[in-house]
């Protein structure tokens, strides 16, 4: 994915190529995913900004608390001007 998106509305795809499959792996135990989109109107397909968070938690050594094992945060549509 990092190499596929080059810049705004530009991807590393030749004119005769198509994307035929996108695989999104399922979450594992104690892994949570939340995505958000902010647009001018609910029906608007172009978002002002969007974000997605994936967090994995695990029980602490004493078993009484939970701790954050890993977190991934992705933001889109963020630019220095509007």
Kinemage of the C-alpha trace (Angstrom):
@kinemage 1
@onewidth
@group {chain A} dominant
@subgroup {mainchain}
@vectorlist {calphas} color= white
{ca unk a 1} P 0.000 0.000 0.000
{ca unk a 2} L 2.796 2.451 0.828
{ca unk a 3} L 4.298 2.055 -2.635
{ca unk a 4} L 0.928 1.992 -4.427
{ca unk a 5} L -0.275 5.504 -3.473
{ca unk a 6} L 2.131 8.026 -4.984
{ca unk a 7} L 0.341 11.328 -4.274
{ca unk a 8} L -3.098 12.935 -4.416
{ca unk a 9} L -5.151 11.008 -6.999
{ca unk a 10} L -2.031 9.271 -8.308
{ca unk a 11} L -1.311 5.567 -7.932
{ca unk a 12} L 1.385 3.262 -9.234
{ca unk a 13} L -0.823 1.607 -11.850
{ca unk a 14} L -0.047 1.342 -15.542
{ca unk a 15} L -2.790 2.300 -18.051
{ca unk a 16} L -3.350 -1.370 -18.969
{ca unk a 17} L -3.521 -2.606 -15.346
{ca unk a 18} L -6.506 -2.942 -12.989
{ca unk a 19} L -6.895 -3.747 -9.311
{ca unk a 20} L -8.939 -6.930 -9.113
{ca unk a 21} L -8.564 -7.863 -5.437
{ca unk a 22} L -8.161 -6.077 -2.125
{ca unk a 23} L -7.716 -8.275 0.931
{ca unk a 24} L -8.559 -6.848 4.353
{ca unk a 25} L -7.515 -9.293 7.060
{ca unk a 26} L -10.020 -9.994 9.847
{ca unk a 27} L -9.338 -8.710 13.319
{ca unk a 28} L -7.799 -10.976 15.900
{ca unk a 29} L -8.812 -11.482 19.522
{ca unk a 30} L -8.557 -8.195 21.459
{ca unk a 31} L -8.028 -6.183 18.261
{ca unk a 32} L -10.396 -3.314 17.505
{ca unk a 33} L -10.862 -1.186 14.373
{ca unk a 34} L -12.786 2.094 14.044
{ca unk a 35} L -12.979 4.325 10.954
{ca unk a 36} L -14.344 7.857 10.630
{ca unk a 37} L -15.196 10.161 7.726
{ca unk a 38} L -15.972 13.870 7.840
{ca unk a 39} L -17.638 15.393 4.788
{ca unk a 40} L -19.630 18.537 4.093
{ca unk a 41} L -22.754 16.412 3.627
{ca unk a 42} L -23.435 12.862 4.737
{ca unk a 43} L -24.063 11.786 1.129
{ca unk a 44} L -20.887 13.469 -0.163
{ca unk a 45} L -18.398 10.936 -1.514
{ca unk a 46} L -15.406 13.270 -1.091
{ca unk a 47} L -14.412 13.579 2.530
{ca unk a 48} L -12.755 16.574 4.121
{ca unk a 49} L -10.748 14.268 6.339
{ca unk a 50} L -10.924 10.628 7.314
{ca unk a 51} L -9.188 8.473 9.863
{ca unk a 52} L -8.939 4.835 10.818
{ca unk a 53} L -7.531 3.338 13.999
{ca unk a 54} L -6.565 -0.254 14.772
{ca unk a 55} L -5.635 -1.067 18.355
{ca unk a 56} L -4.578 -4.336 19.925
{ca unk a 57} L -4.758 -4.727 23.688
{ca unk a 58} L -3.589 -7.516 25.961
{ca unk a 59} L -4.007 -8.386 29.629
{ca unk a 60} L -1.246 -7.138 31.903
{ca unk a 61} L 0.980 -9.566 33.791
{ca unk a 62} L -1.152 -9.336 36.935
{ca unk a 63} L -4.300 -9.966 34.876
{ca unk a 64} L -6.222 -7.098 36.486
{ca unk a 65} L -5.568 -4.480 33.810
{ca unk a 66} L -5.282 -4.150 30.048
{ca unk a 67} L -2.423 -2.569 28.194
{ca unk a 68} L -2.050 -1.283 24.663
{ca unk a 69} L 0.096 -3.699 22.695
{ca unk a 70} L -0.008 -1.987 19.284
{ca unk a 71} L -1.836 0.852 17.553
{ca unk a 72} L -2.005 1.891 13.895
{ca unk a 73} L -3.456 5.264 12.875
{ca unk a 74} L -4.133 6.313 9.298
{ca unk a 75} L -5.371 9.722 8.163
{ca unk a 76} L -6.530 10.783 4.715
{ca unk a 77} L -7.525 14.022 3.061
{ca unk a 78} L -5.219 16.045 5.277
{ca unk a 79} L -3.642 19.027 3.498
{ca unk a 80} L -2.072 22.340 4.495
{ca unk a 81} L -4.896 24.260 2.753
{ca unk a 82} L -8.611 23.708 2.208
